[in-house]
């Protein structure tokens, strides 16, 4: 049985050729889910520069362009046997408007193209995608670097460092989501853990052991937990990847080398400095040449 019954695609006229549209349609077709396309239009600030009598016709022409485009999408997708509905709305606060539509429609997943903001801009303003990762109550499927309409290689990125029940539950949720997505798309499922043992953390373990001994001991412990997780979900040995390095760098290199289509990751509600600078999942968006499903 499909895990998806309703998909919500957020888009706008400037993204009429976005790969997220074809990706959402292909996923809806494969899963049998209903697809709702929400076209949100940022408020036209330029209207304030026009004479009052000119604003209404300009606004109406702008809306009509969107309506015509949405009608074309409906005809195209209905021809492919996809049940699709559309909605058009002005957005004064893009983040809050998206979250409000999520609460109203109750979709299984939110789909949106990755918005590539400049690093300097991210230093002063939190990107919309980061807001959605932190506050959206459902999985967020951010589409980027699409090679295929449907993914052929899905990677579940887990973290077996912590042994608490909350972390284990998140790992299980990540693998379950990735496994279900791979099954629906007839894709390969891979499991990956990128471990990064910092010098400071190793020094805390102490106990008179040499650094090399500590590193080896820690690695074996983490790898054992990783293999146990892979075994529970029946991931083949050649699709288990236990790699060394910082998660962002390691995942980026792996995605490039192995032509990954989707990385499924967890979202942690971090506070303080980590929240200010962005989590691993947030930074992955600007590094990997593929899509990210955050759960």
C-alpha positions as CSV (number, residue, x, y, z in Angstrom):
1,X,0.0,0.0,0.0
2,X,1.3,3.5,-0.9
3,X,2.4,5.8,1.9
4,X,1.1,8.7,-0.1
5,X,-2.5,9.6,-0.6
6,X,-2.2,13.4,-1.3
7,X,0.8,15.3,-2.5
8,X,1.1,19.1,-2.3
9,X,3.3,20.9,-4.8
10,X,4.2,24.5,-4.1
11,X,5.2,26.5,-7.2
12,X,4.7,29.8,-9.1
13,X,4.7,31.0,-12.7
14,X,8.5,31.6,-12.8
15,X,8.9,27.8,-12.1
16,X,6.7,26.6,-14.9
17,X,9.6,24.6,-16.3
18,X,10.7,23.4,-12.9
19,X,11.7,19.7,-12.6
20,X,9.7,19.6,-9.4
21,X,6.5,19.6,-11.5
22,X,7.4,16.5,-13.5
23,X,8.8,14.9,-10.4
24,X,5.6,15.5,-8.4
25,X,3.5,14.2,-11.3
26,X,5.7,11.0,-11.7
27,X,5.5,10.3,-7.9
28,X,1.7,10.8,-7.9
29,X,1.4,8.4,-10.9
30,X,3.6,5.8,-9.3
31,X,1.9,6.0,-5.9
32,X,-1.7,6.6,-7.0
33,X,-1.8,9.7,-4.9
34,X,-3.8,12.8,-5.6
35,X,-1.7,15.8,-6.6
36,X,-2.6,19.4,-5.5
37,X,-0.7,22.2,-7.2
38,X,-0.6,25.4,-5.1
39,X,0.6,28.4,-7.1
40,X,1.5,31.1,-4.6
41,X,2.1,34.6,-5.9
42,X,4.2,37.0,-4.0
43,X,2.5,40.4,-3.6
44,X,3.3,42.7,-6.5
45,X,5.1,45.7,-4.8
46,X,5.4,47.4,-8.2
47,X,1.7,47.9,-8.2
48,X,2.1,50.6,-5.7
49,X,4.0,52.6,-8.3
50,X,1.1,52.6,-10.8
51,X,-1.9,54.8,-10.9
52,X,-4.9,53.5,-9.0
53,X,-6.9,53.0,-12.2
54,X,-4.1,50.9,-13.8
55,X,-3.5,48.5,-10.9
56,X,-6.6,46.3,-11.3
57,X,-6.0,45.4,-15.0
58,X,-2.3,44.7,-14.4
59,X,-3.1,42.5,-11.5
60,X,-5.8,40.6,-13.5
61,X,-3.5,40.0,-16.4
62,X,-0.9,38.6,-14.0
63,X,-3.5,36.3,-12.4
64,X,-4.8,35.1,-15.8
65,X,-1.3,34.0,-16.9
66,X,-1.2,31.8,-13.8
67,X,-4.7,30.5,-14.4
68,X,-3.9,29.6,-18.0
69,X,-0.8,27.8,-17.0
70,X,-2.5,25.8,-14.3
71,X,-5.3,24.7,-16.7
72,X,-2.6,23.4,-19.1
73,X,-1.1,21.4,-16.2
74,X,-4.5,19.9,-15.3
75,X,-5.1,18.8,-19.0
76,X,-1.6,17.4,-19.3
77,X,-1.8,15.4,-16.1
78,X,-5.3,14.2,-16.6
79,X,-4.2,12.8,-19.9
80,X,-1.6,10.7,-18.0
81,X,-4.2,9.4,-15.6
82,X,-3.1,11.6,-12.7
83,X,-5.8,13.1,-10.4
84,X,-4.8,16.8,-10.0
85,X,-6.3,19.9,-8.5
86,X,-5.0,23.4,-8.5
87,X,-5.3,26.5,-6.4
88,X,-4.1,30.1,-7.0
89,X,-3.5,32.6,-4.2
90,X,-1.5,35.8,-3.3
91,X,1.1,35.3,-0.6
92,X,2.0,38.1,1.7
93,X,4.1,35.8,4.0
94,X,5.3,32.9,1.9
95,X,6.4,30.7,4.8
96,X,3.2,31.2,6.9
97,X,0.9,30.8,3.8
98,X,2.6,27.5,2.9
99,X,2.2,26.2,6.4
100,X,-1.4,27.3,6.5
101,X,-2.1,25.4,3.3
102,X,-0.4,22.3,4.7
103,X,-2.6,22.5,7.8
104,X,-5.7,22.9,5.7
105,X,-5.0,20.2,3.1
106,X,-3.3,17.7,5.3
107,X,-1.1,16.2,2.5
108,X,1.4,13.4,3.2
109,X,4.3,15.3,1.8
110,X,5.2,18.9,0.7
111,X,7.1,19.1,-2.6
112,X,9.0,22.2,-3.7
113,X,12.0,23.1,-5.7
114,X,15.2,23.9,-3.8
115,X,15.7,27.7,-3.6
116,X,19.4,28.4,-4.1
117,X,20.1,31.5,-2.0
118,X,23.5,33.1,-2.1
119,X,25.7,32.2,1.0
120,X,26.0,35.9,1.8
121,X,22.2,36.3,1.9
122,X,21.9,33.2,4.1
123,X,24.2,34.8,6.6
124,X,21.7,37.6,7.2
125,X,18.3,36.0,6.3
126,X,17.0,32.6,7.0
127,X,16.1,31.0,3.6
128,X,12.5,29.9,3.0
129,X,13.5,26.2,2.6
130,X,15.2,26.3,6.1
131,X,12.0,27.7,7.6
132,X,10.0,24.9,6.1
133,X,12.5,22.3,7.3
134,X,12.2,23.7,10.8
135,X,8.5,24.3,11.0
136,X,6.6,22.1,8.5
137,X,4.7,19.3,10.3
138,X,5.0,16.9,7.4
139,X,7.9,15.5,5.3
140,X,9.4,18.1,3.0
141,X,10.6,16.9,-0.4
142,X,13.0,19.5,-1.8
143,X,13.7,18.8,-5.5
144,X,17.1,19.7,-7.0
145,X,19.5,18.2,-9.6
146,X,16.9,15.8,-10.9
147,X,18.3,13.2,-13.3
148,X,15.1,11.2,-13.7
149,X,11.4,12.0,-13.2
150,X,11.3,9.1,-10.8
151,X,14.3,8.4,-8.5
152,X,16.3,5.3,-9.3
153,X,18.7,5.4,-6.3
154,X,17.4,6.4,-2.8
155,X,19.8,6.9,0.1
156,X,18.7,6.8,3.7
157,X,21.2,8.9,5.7
158,X,21.2,7.8,9.3
159,X,23.1,8.7,12.5
160,X,23.8,5.9,14.9
161,X,26.1,8.0,17.2
162,X,23.5,8.5,19.9
163,X,21.9,5.4,21.5
164,X,18.8,7.1,23.0
165,X,15.3,6.0,22.0
166,X,14.5,9.3,20.3
167,X,17.5,8.9,17.9
168,X,16.6,5.3,17.2
169,X,13.1,6.2,16.4
170,X,14.2,8.9,14.0
171,X,16.6,6.4,12.3
172,X,13.7,4.0,11.9
173,X,11.5,6.7,10.5
174,X,14.1,7.7,8.0
175,X,14.7,4.1,6.7
176,X,11.0,3.4,6.6
177,X,10.3,6.5,4.5
178,X,13.3,5.8,2.2
179,X,12.3,2.2,1.8
180,X,8.7,3.0,1.0
181,X,9.8,5.6,-1.6
182,X,12.2,3.2,-3.2
183,X,9.5,0.5,-3.4
184,X,7.0,2.8,-5.0
185,X,9.5,4.1,-7.6
186,X,11.2,0.7,-8.1
187,X,14.5,2.3,-7.0
188,X,17.5,1.0,-5.2
189,X,17.6,1.6,-1.5
190,X,21.0,2.4,0.1
191,X,21.8,3.1,3.7
192,X,24.6,5.5,4.6
193,X,26.2,6.8,7.8
194,X,28.9,9.4,7.6
195,X,30.7,9.5,11.0
196,X,33.0,12.3,12.1
197,X,34.9,11.7,15.3
198,X,36.3,15.0,16.5
199,X,39.5,15.4,18.4
200,X,37.7,17.1,21.3
201,X,35.2,14.2,21.6
202,X,37.9,11.6,21.6
203,X,39.8,13.5,24.3
204,X,36.7,13.4,26.5
205,X,36.7,9.6,26.4
206,X,40.3,9.5,27.8
207,X,41.0,6.4,29.9
208,X,44.7,6.2,29.0
209,X,44.0,4.9,25.5
210,X,46.0,6.1,22.6
211,X,44.2,8.2,20.0
212,X,44.4,5.5,17.4
213,X,43.0,3.0,19.8
214,X,40.1,5.3,20.7
215,X,39.4,5.9,17.1
216,X,39.3,2.2,16.3
217,X,37.2,1.4,19.3
218,X,34.7,4.1,18.6
219,X,34.5,3.2,14.9
220,X,33.7,-0.4,15.6
221,X,31.0,0.5,18.1
222,X,29.3,2.8,15.6
223,X,29.7,0.4,12.7
224,X,28.1,-2.4,14.8
225,X,25.0,-0.2,15.5
226,X,24.9,0.8,11.8
227,X,25.0,-2.8,10.6
228,X,22.3,-3.8,13.1
229,X,20.0,-1.1,11.7
230,X,20.8,-2.2,8.1
231,X,20.1,-5.8,9.1
232,X,16.7,-5.0,10.6
233,X,15.5,-3.6,7.2
234,X,17.2,-6.2,5.0
235,X,19.5,-3.7,3.2
236,X,21.9,-5.8,1.1
237,X,25.6,-5.7,2.1
238,X,26.6,-3.9,-1.1
239,X,24.2,-1.1,-0.4
240,X,25.5,-0.4,3.2
241,X,27.9,2.5,3.3
242,X,29.8,3.4,6.5
243,X,32.1,6.3,5.5
244,X,34.5,8.6,7.3
245,X,34.1,12.4,7.1
246,X,31.9,15.4,7.9
247,X,28.3,14.5,7.0
248,X,27.8,17.4,4.5
249,X,31.1,16.7,2.7
250,X,30.7,12.9,2.8
251,X,27.1,12.9,1.6
252,X,28.0,15.4,-1.2
253,X,30.9,13.2,-2.4
254,X,28.8,10.1,-2.2
255,X,25.9,11.6,-4.1
256,X,28.2,12.8,-6.9
257,X,30.1,9.6,-7.2
258,X,27.1,7.2,-7.1
259,X,24.6,9.4,-9.0
260,X,22.1,9.5,-6.1
261,X,18.6,10.8,-6.9
262,X,17.2,11.4,-3.4
263,X,18.7,11.5,0.1
264,X,16.3,10.9,2.9
265,X,17.4,12.7,6.1
266,X,16.0,13.5,9.5
267,X,15.2,17.0,10.8
268,X,16.3,17.9,14.3
269,X,14.9,21.0,16.0
270,X,18.2,22.5,17.1
271,X,18.6,25.5,19.3
272,X,21.2,28.2,19.9
273,X,24.2,28.5,17.6
274,X,23.4,25.4,15.6
275,X,19.9,26.7,14.8
276,X,21.4,30.1,13.8
277,X,24.0,28.6,11.4
278,X,21.8,25.8,10.1
279,X,21.7,22.1,10.6
280,X,23.4,19.4,8.5
281,X,20.1,18.8,6.6
282,X,19.8,22.5,5.8
283,X,23.3,22.8,4.5
284,X,23.0,19.7,2.4
285,X,20.5,21.5,0.2
286,X,23.2,23.7,-1.2
287,X,25.8,20.9,-1.6
288,X,24.3,17.8,-3.1
289,X,23.4,17.4,-6.8
290,X,20.1,15.7,-5.9
291,X,16.8,16.0,-4.1
292,X,16.4,15.8,-0.3
293,X,13.4,14.3,1.5
294,X,13.5,15.6,5.1
295,X,11.4,13.7,7.6
